[in-house]
Amino acid sequence: MWRGAGERRRPAHFSSGGMGLLDGLVDLRSDTVTRPSPEMRRAMAEAEVGDDVYGEDPTVRALEETGAALVGQEAALFVPSGTMGNQVAVLTHTQRGDEVFCEAESHIYYYEVGDIAALAGAQPRPIPGSRGRFTAADLRRAVREPNIHFPRPRLVCLENTHNRAGGTVWRPEEVDAVVAAAHELGLVVHLDGARLFNAAVALGVPAERLARGVDSVMFCLSKGLGAPVGSLLCGPADWIERARKERKRLGGGMRQAGILAAAGLYALRHNVERLAEDHANARWLAGQLARIEGLRVDPGSVETNMVLVGVPGPAAAFSQALKERGVLANPSGPETLRLVTHLDVDRAGCERAVEAFRSVTRELAA
Ligand SMILES: *Cc1c(COP(=O)(O)O)cnc(C)c1O
């Protein structure tokens, strides 16, 4: 019998935290795969909302104020993704033809669909780093004296933690040195802090300390912090007003976005300190995997929630074999897999992952 809307039962996922297509698998592909907890969903359901394009969503405002304060900036802008946050920053900092310095394996250069060129019309200039970091001297070498032939050097992008390097951390004094050199050279600095809180928790310093002096900083709510959607781009209030216009141009002006911002606020209030558990799980995983013959893992290189694992043979085939054993991991190189720990994988999940690696490696050696 047909039942009216009022009689319909609440969908199971409303209270349970959700049934996903991959339930039962240990998903170490990324910390983006986390799903909102029942408490986070409750905060979302109860959020006060308004039209944020009119500046009338109180929950978005609260999130922006909270986020800006955490990274020591005046103001913030809620954006749907880290990529949009980075690109709004590039658009707001640069003009066509400007030169943008970024580490050669940085997300903003490697994974953002050529946006620096395609959207801002600026020219990326990759600086090869060491485990994702470069020095003030590297930057000084890359920045050229003014000359009619050269683009205008304008923007430096840093990434902390560094994704492709395996979640490596920039220390405060390393950031300070590059920021000082950039400013001396007349450049501005954007910090891609998609996982800035992982860096802060790993070092035991406030996130604000790692963003000190930068001209803008972006961090993601949708990765290890566990929110379903969203990032914050933070900077001086007048700069954020200009960024707001760029966000609108990209179609990123959202309406009753407080539903999403509530998840971000919940994440900032409850899920920052617990990142230490993910780091401990990553270290544990690395230690266990290093003992399996045939794998190449350096436990000493694990600084946050990522483990790079050298595997025998093509990473794609190894990944497939793991999947058949209930474990998901993405290749990050021809013979390298990347494992990312997060709040939906506990120690038991990590133990299952180690078992799966052992089994695949044994089968390959046989
Ligand atoms: C994930 C990530 C981004 C982009 O975030 P999306 O929300 O996936 O667009 C930017 N920078 C780094 C370092 C990242 O890891």
The ligand as a MOL file (V3000), in Angstrom:
LIG
                    3D

  0  0  0     0  0            999 V3000
M  V30 BEGIN CTAB
M  V30 COUNTS 15 15 0 0 0
M  V30 BEGIN ATOM
M  V30 1 C 43.1550 16.9010 -1.9300 0
M  V30 2 C 44.0870 18.0010 -2.1060 0
M  V30 3 C 43.6750 19.1960 -2.7220 0
M  V30 4 C 42.3310 19.3720 -3.4050 0
M  V30 5 O 41.2390 19.0430 -2.6970 0
M  V30 6 P 39.8670 18.5830 -3.4370 0
M  V30 7 O 38.8720 18.9010 -2.3900 0
M  V30 8 O 40.0400 17.1320 -3.7060 0
M  V30 9 O 39.7010 19.3930 -4.6630 0
M  V30 10 C 44.5820 20.2160 -2.7920 0
M  V30 11 N 45.8200 20.0870 -2.3150 0
M  V30 12 C 46.2570 18.9550 -1.7330 0
M  V30 13 C 47.6430 18.8860 -1.2060 0
M  V30 14 C 45.4080 17.8670 -1.6280 0
M  V30 15 O 45.8600 16.7350 -1.0830 0
M  V30 END ATOM
M  V30 BEGIN BOND
M  V30 1 1 1 2
M  V30 2 1 2 3
M  V30 3 2 2 14
M  V30 4 1 3 4
M  V30 5 2 3 10
M  V30 6 1 4 5
M  V30 7 1 5 6
M  V30 8 2 6 7
M  V30 9 1 6 8
M  V30 10 1 6 9
M  V30 11 1 10 11
M  V30 12 2 11 12
M  V30 13 1 12 13
M  V30 14 1 12 14
M  V30 15 1 14 15
M  V30 END BOND
M  V30 END CTAB
M  END
